Amino acid sequence: MPVFSLDPVQTDWCARLRALAVERLRPIADRGEPGAVNRPLIAALGELGLLERLFGAGALELCLLRESLAQGCTEAETALALQGLGAYPLVLAGSGGQRARWLPEVRAGRAVAAFALSEPGAGSDAAALALRAVSDGDGWLLTGEKRWISNAPDADFYTVFARTDAGDGGGGGGGARGVTAFLVPADRPGLTGTPIEMLSPHPIGALAFDSVPVTGDDVLGEVDHGFRVAMTTLNLFRPSVGAFAVGMAQAALDAALEHTAERRAFGGPLSRLQSVAHQIAEMATRTEAARLLVYAAATAYDTGAPDVPRRSAMAKLFATETAQYVVDAAVQLHGARALQRGHPLEHLYREVRAPRIYEGATEVQRTIIARELYGSSHAEREGVR
């Protein structure tokens, strides 16, 4: 039975990415304002060719990018991922004019993109969104709110998902029907935003739409079929959220290994204590299992396998929960020093919590997995008959 592993080219590339994150990107991240878009960091990602690589990447390459950067600089990883999430609908469904206007700027790190799906009443249940796109003859007027939008309110453009008014031929009726994706520049009249302070400082905010005008030229894809654009984007990025989590888990594991090998207590290094050694072994095993689940889900996506939703949900679920466990265990092994502001594990401890919620909370992933399993089981029974 063959053993799965990355090939030498991929391994070397990941090592170079980790070095870039520590040596080039982390100093820029450290100079940024907490909770605000770090434009110099995004520009550096463009100058290093990482944004160009991002938009040509398959799911596995995207995972390797995010995992490697996360080990050395979570801020750089997040900046790269948010550019991808915000602009991928443009790659997927944008018109020639839209792509020509925005993609070169995004790839170069000069334009900041944002993915505006979540609302005050539509987070995990994305199909419940209520932002209205009401026909005004020449186009639509967007009215409503978006919340928990990364890169808001400082992005240069937003991929906005709105419910098309039934009166203009949209599906209406709620659910995924009648949703349209729009590319909305940040300077449109009626569009305002406010930042939101989070446990771990991130560029994230709320957007208010007060009759914001959009036209057919702003539509991404087809009218009433925007939910498909949103879900296709999330299906690509969901395994890579797991990769981000694996990168954080590996960073915490590396810190714990180094600390327990050097820290002396009770007459020797901590690593000689069986309870400590067994804890490290458990952390390492869970991290490797999460990594393999993520790689398997990404490979399934790249090869067009039929079970991508289940694999992606499993990878995102297990990797984010594992990262929470590993970071928490690393903090426990370090003791009070890991809770001091500015310690790498203190940073990871705050950073690791959010991925269990965004792009589909842990509970939502379990629902997806169960639905896919029962659906597959039903299909097999029908086939037997």
C-alpha positions as CSV (number, residue, x, y, z in Angstrom):
1,M,0.0,0.0,0.0
2,P,1.6,3.3,-1.0
3,V,2.2,5.9,1.7
4,F,0.8,9.4,0.9
5,S,3.3,12.3,1.1
6,L,4.0,15.5,-0.8
7,D,6.6,15.3,-3.5
8,P,10.0,16.9,-3.0
9,V,9.1,20.0,-5.2
10,Q,6.0,20.6,-3.0
11,T,8.0,20.1,0.2
12,D,10.7,22.5,-0.9
13,W,8.1,25.1,-1.9
14,C,6.4,24.9,1.5
15,A,9.7,25.3,3.2
16,R,10.4,28.5,1.2
17,L,7.0,29.8,2.0
18,R,7.5,29.3,5.7
19,A,10.8,31.1,5.5
20,L,9.2,34.0,3.5
21,A,6.5,34.2,6.2
22,V,9.0,34.6,9.0
23,E,11.6,36.7,7.3
24,R,9.7,39.0,4.9
25,L,6.1,39.0,5.9
26,R,6.0,38.9,9.7
27,P,7.9,42.2,10.1
28,I,5.4,43.9,7.9
29,A,2.5,42.4,9.8
30,D,4.0,43.5,13.1
31,R,4.1,47.1,11.9
32,G,0.4,47.0,10.9
33,E,-2.5,48.5,12.9
34,P,-4.4,45.7,14.7
35,G,-7.9,45.3,13.3
36,A,-7.2,47.2,10.1
37,V,-6.4,46.2,6.6
38,N,-2.7,46.0,6.2
39,R,-2.1,47.3,2.7
40,P,1.7,47.1,2.8
41,L,1.3,43.4,3.7
42,I,-1.1,42.8,0.9
43,A,1.2,44.6,-1.5
44,A,4.1,42.4,-0.4
45,L,2.0,39.3,-1.1
46,G,1.5,40.7,-4.6
47,E,5.2,41.6,-5.1
48,L,6.3,38.1,-4.0
49,G,3.9,36.6,-6.6
50,L,1.8,34.8,-4.0
51,L,-1.4,36.4,-5.0
52,E,-0.7,35.5,-8.6
53,R,-0.1,31.9,-7.5
54,L,-3.2,32.0,-5.4
55,F,-5.5,32.6,-8.4
56,G,-3.9,29.9,-10.5
57,A,-3.9,27.4,-7.7
58,G,-6.0,24.2,-7.3
59,A,-7.4,23.3,-3.9
60,L,-4.3,21.3,-2.8
61,E,-1.9,24.2,-3.7
62,L,-4.2,26.6,-2.0
63,C,-4.0,24.5,1.2
64,L,-0.2,24.3,1.0
65,L,-0.1,28.1,0.7
66,R,-2.3,28.7,3.7
67,E,-0.8,26.0,5.9
68,S,2.8,27.2,5.2
69,L,2.1,30.9,5.7
70,A,0.1,30.2,8.9
71,Q,3.1,28.5,10.5
72,G,5.1,31.6,10.2
73,C,2.7,34.5,10.1
74,T,-1.0,34.2,10.5
75,E,-1.7,37.7,9.4
76,A,-0.1,37.1,6.1
77,E,-2.1,33.9,5.7
78,T,-5.3,35.7,6.5
79,A,-4.6,38.6,4.2
80,L,-3.9,36.2,1.3
81,A,-7.0,34.1,2.0
82,L,-9.3,37.1,2.2
83,Q,-8.0,38.4,-1.2
84,G,-8.8,35.0,-2.6
85,L,-12.2,34.7,-1.0
86,G,-13.3,38.2,-2.0
87,A,-12.0,38.0,-5.6
88,Y,-12.6,34.3,-6.5
89,P,-16.3,35.0,-7.5
90,L,-14.8,37.5,-10.0
91,V,-12.5,34.8,-11.4
92,L,-15.4,32.3,-11.4
93,A,-18.2,34.4,-12.8
94,G,-17.0,37.9,-13.7
95,S,-17.4,39.5,-17.1
96,G,-14.4,40.3,-19.3
97,G,-14.7,44.0,-18.3
98,Q,-15.0,43.2,-14.6
99,R,-11.9,41.0,-14.7
100,A,-9.9,43.5,-16.7
101,R,-10.7,46.3,-14.3
102,W,-10.1,44.5,-11.0
103,L,-8.1,41.3,-11.3
104,P,-4.7,42.9,-12.2
105,E,-5.1,45.2,-9.2
106,V,-6.0,42.3,-6.9
107,R,-3.1,40.1,-8.1
108,A,-0.7,43.0,-7.6
109,G,-1.9,43.7,-4.1
110,R,-3.1,47.2,-5.0
111,A,-6.9,46.5,-4.6
112,V,-8.5,44.9,-1.5
113,A,-11.4,42.5,-2.1
114,A,-14.1,41.3,0.3
115,F,-16.7,38.6,0.3
116,A,-20.0,40.0,1.6
117,L,-22.4,37.1,2.3
118,S,-23.2,37.0,6.1
119,E,-25.9,39.2,7.6
120,P,-27.1,39.9,11.1
121,G,-29.8,37.2,10.6
122,A,-28.0,35.0,8.1
123,G,-24.7,33.5,9.3
124,S,-24.5,29.8,9.2
125,D,-27.8,29.7,7.3
126,A,-26.6,31.6,4.3
127,A,-29.7,30.9,2.3
128,A,-31.7,33.1,4.8
129,L,-30.1,36.3,3.6
130,A,-32.4,39.3,3.4
131,L,-30.4,42.1,1.6
132,R,-32.8,43.2,-1.1
133,A,-32.0,44.0,-4.7
134,V,-35.1,45.9,-5.9
135,S,-35.5,46.7,-9.5
136,D,-35.5,50.4,-10.4
137,G,-35.8,50.0,-14.2
138,D,-32.2,50.5,-15.2
139,G,-30.9,48.1,-12.5
140,W,-31.4,47.5,-8.8
141,L,-31.1,49.3,-5.5
142,L,-29.5,47.4,-2.7
143,T,-31.0,47.9,0.7
144,G,-30.1,46.1,3.9
145,E,-27.1,45.1,6.0
146,K,-24.1,42.8,5.9
147,R,-22.2,41.8,9.0
148,W,-19.0,39.9,9.9
149,I,-17.5,40.9,6.5
150,S,-13.7,40.5,6.5
151,N,-11.8,43.5,5.1
152,A,-14.8,45.7,5.6
153,P,-15.1,48.7,5.8
154,D,-11.8,49.3,4.0
155,A,-12.0,47.0,1.0
156,D,-12.0,48.6,-2.5
157,F,-14.8,46.4,-3.8
158,Y,-17.2,43.8,-2.4
159,T,-18.7,40.7,-3.8
160,V,-22.3,41.2,-2.5
161,F,-25.0,38.6,-2.5
162,A,-28.5,40.0,-2.5
163,R,-32.0,38.6,-2.8
164,T,-33.5,39.7,-6.1
165,D,-36.9,41.3,-5.9
166,A,-39.7,38.9,-7.1
167,G,-41.2,41.7,-9.1
168,D,-38.2,41.7,-11.5
169,G,-38.5,38.1,-12.4
170,G,-36.3,36.8,-9.6
171,G,-37.2,33.6,-7.8
172,G,-38.0,35.3,-4.5
173,G,-39.5,32.9,-2.1
174,G,-36.5,32.6,0.2
175,G,-33.9,30.0,0.4
176,A,-31.2,29.8,-2.3
177,R,-33.6,31.0,-5.1
178,G,-33.5,34.5,-6.4
179,V,-30.1,35.4,-5.1
180,T,-27.8,37.5,-7.3
181,A,-24.1,38.2,-6.9
182,F,-23.0,41.8,-7.6
183,L,-19.5,43.4,-7.7
184,V,-19.9,46.6,-5.8
185,P,-17.1,49.2,-5.7
186,A,-16.7,50.7,-2.2
187,D,-17.3,54.2,-3.4
188,R,-20.9,53.6,-4.5
189,P,-23.4,56.1,-3.1
190,G,-25.4,54.8,-0.1
191,L,-22.7,52.2,0.9
192,T,-21.2,52.8,4.4
193,G,-19.4,50.6,6.8
194,T,-18.1,50.4,10.4
195,P,-15.4,48.2,11.9
196,I,-16.1,45.6,14.5
197,E,-13.7,44.9,17.3
198,M,-13.0,41.1,17.8
199,L,-11.3,38.9,20.3
200,S,-8.4,38.6,18.0
201,P,-7.9,41.9,16.1
202,H,-9.0,41.4,12.4
203,P,-10.1,43.7,9.6
204,I,-13.8,42.9,9.9
205,G,-16.9,45.1,9.9
206,A,-20.5,45.7,9.0
207,L,-21.9,47.3,5.8
208,A,-25.1,49.3,5.4
209,F,-26.7,49.5,2.0
210,D,-29.1,52.5,1.6
211,S,-30.5,52.2,-1.9
212,V,-27.0,51.5,-3.4
213,P,-27.4,51.5,-7.2
214,V,-26.1,48.5,-9.2
215,T,-26.7,47.6,-12.9
216,G,-26.4,44.6,-15.1
217,D,-22.7,45.5,-15.6
218,D,-22.2,44.7,-11.9
219,V,-23.8,41.3,-11.9
220,L,-21.4,38.4,-11.4
221,G,-22.7,35.4,-13.4
222,E,-26.4,35.3,-13.9
223,V,-29.3,37.1,-12.3
224,D,-31.0,34.8,-9.7
225,H,-28.1,32.3,-9.7
226,G,-25.7,34.0,-7.3
227,F,-26.1,31.4,-4.6
228,R,-24.3,29.0,-6.8
229,V,-21.4,31.4,-7.1
230,A,-21.2,31.7,-3.3
231,M,-21.3,28.0,-2.7
232,T,-18.7,27.2,-5.4
233,T,-16.4,29.7,-3.8
234,L,-16.9,28.3,-0.3
235,N,-16.5,24.7,-1.5
236,L,-13.0,25.6,-2.8
237,F,-12.0,27.6,0.3
238,R,-13.5,25.3,3.0
239,P,-10.7,22.7,3.0
240,S,-8.1,25.5,3.0
241,V,-9.6,26.8,6.3
242,G,-8.6,23.4,7.6
243,A,-5.1,24.0,6.2
244,F,-4.9,27.3,8.0
245,A,-5.9,25.5,11.2
246,V,-3.2,22.8,10.6
247,G,-0.6,25.5,10.1
248,M,-1.5,27.0,13.5
249,A,-1.5,23.5,15.1
250,Q,1.9,22.8,13.8
251,A,3.3,26.1,15.0
252,A,1.9,25.3,18.5
253,L,3.2,21.8,18.4
254,D,6.7,23.0,17.4
255,A,6.7,25.5,20.2
256,A,5.6,22.9,22.7
257,L,8.3,20.4,21.5
258,E,11.0,23.0,21.9
259,H,9.8,24.2,25.3
260,T,9.4,20.7,26.9
261,A,12.8,19.5,25.6
262,E,14.5,22.5,27.2
263,R,12.5,23.4,30.2
264,R,13.8,21.7,33.4
265,A,11.5,20.7,36.3
266,F,11.5,17.9,38.8
267,G,15.1,17.0,38.2
268,G,15.1,16.9,34.4
269,P,13.5,18.2,31.2
270,L,9.7,18.2,31.0
271,S,9.9,15.8,28.1
272,R,11.0,13.0,30.5
273,L,7.6,13.2,32.3
274,Q,5.4,10.5,30.8
275,S,2.3,12.8,31.0
276,V,4.1,15.5,29.0
277,A,5.5,13.1,26.4
278,H,2.1,11.4,25.9
279,Q,0.5,14.8,25.5
280,I,3.0,15.8,22.8
281,A,2.4,12.5,21.1
282,E,-1.4,13.1,21.1
283,M,-0.9,16.6,19.7
284,A,1.3,15.4,16.9
285,T,-1.0,12.5,16.0
286,R,-4.1,14.7,15.8
287,T,-2.2,17.3,13.8
288,E,-1.0,14.8,11.2
289,A,-4.5,13.2,11.0
290,A,-6.0,16.7,10.3
291,R,-3.4,17.4,7.7
292,L,-4.1,14.2,5.8
293,L,-7.9,14.9,5.9
294,V,-7.3,18.4,4.5
295,Y,-5.0,17.1,1.7
296,A,-7.5,14.3,0.9
297,A,-10.4,16.8,0.6
298,A,-8.3,19.2,-1.5
299,T,-7.3,16.3,-3.8
300,A,-10.9,15.2,-4.1
301,Y,-11.8,18.8,-5.2
302,D,-9.0,18.9,-7.8
303,T,-9.9,15.5,-9.3
304,G,-13.6,16.2,-9.5
305,A,-14.6,13.5,-7.0
306,P,-18.3,13.2,-6.2
307,D,-17.9,13.3,-2.4
308,V,-16.3,16.7,-2.2
309,P,-18.9,18.3,0.2
310,R,-18.5,15.4,2.7
311,R,-14.7,15.4,2.5
312,S,-14.5,19.2,2.8
313,A,-16.8,19.3,5.8
314,M,-14.8,16.5,7.5
315,A,-11.5,18.3,6.9
316,K,-12.8,21.7,8.1
317,L,-14.5,20.2,11.1
318,F,-11.6,18.0,12.3
319,A,-8.8,20.4,11.5
320,T,-10.3,23.4,13.3
321,E,-11.3,21.4,16.3
322,T,-7.8,19.8,16.4
323,A,-6.1,23.2,16.2
324,Q,-8.1,24.4,19.1
325,Y,-7.0,21.3,21.1
326,V,-3.3,21.5,20.1
327,V,-3.0,25.2,20.8
328,D,-4.7,24.9,24.2
329,A,-2.5,22.0,25.1
330,A,0.6,23.9,24.1
331,V,-0.4,26.8,26.3
332,Q,-0.9,24.4,29.2
333,L,2.5,22.9,28.7
334,H,4.1,26.4,28.7
335,G,2.3,27.6,31.7
336,A,1.8,31.3,32.6
337,R,4.4,32.6,30.1
338,A,2.1,31.6,27.2
339,L,-0.6,33.8,28.5
340,Q,1.6,36.9,28.5
341,R,0.6,39.5,25.8
342,G,2.9,39.2,22.9
343,H,3.8,35.5,23.3
344,P,3.4,33.5,20.1
345,L,1.0,31.1,21.8
346,E,-1.0,33.9,23.3
347,H,-1.5,35.1,19.7
348,L,-2.4,31.6,18.5
349,Y,-4.8,31.1,21.4
350,R,-6.9,34.1,20.3
351,E,-6.4,33.4,16.6
352,V,-7.5,29.7,16.6
353,R,-11.0,30.3,17.9
354,A,-12.7,31.9,14.9
355,P,-12.1,29.2,12.3
356,R,-14.4,26.9,14.2
357,I,-17.2,29.4,13.3
358,Y,-16.6,31.1,10.0
359,E,-17.3,29.5,6.6
360,G,-19.6,27.1,8.3
361,A,-19.5,26.4,12.0
362,T,-18.5,23.0,13.4
363,E,-22.2,22.2,14.0
364,V,-23.0,23.0,10.4
365,Q,-20.1,20.8,9.1
366,R,-21.6,17.8,11.2
367,T,-25.0,18.4,9.6
368,I,-23.4,18.4,6.1
369,I,-21.5,15.2,6.8
370,A,-24.6,13.4,8.1
371,R,-26.7,14.6,5.2
372,E,-24.1,13.4,2.7
373,L,-23.8,10.0,4.5
374,Y,-27.5,9.4,4.6
375,G,-28.0,10.6,1.1
376,S,-25.3,8.3,-0.1
377,S,-26.8,5.4,1.8
378,H,-30.2,6.1,0.3
379,A,-28.8,6.2,-3.2
380,E,-27.0,2.9,-2.7
381,R,-30.3,1.2,-1.4
382,E,-32.2,2.6,-4.4
383,G,-29.5,1.2,-6.7
384,V,-29.8,-2.3,-5.2
385,R,-33.6,-2.2,-5.9
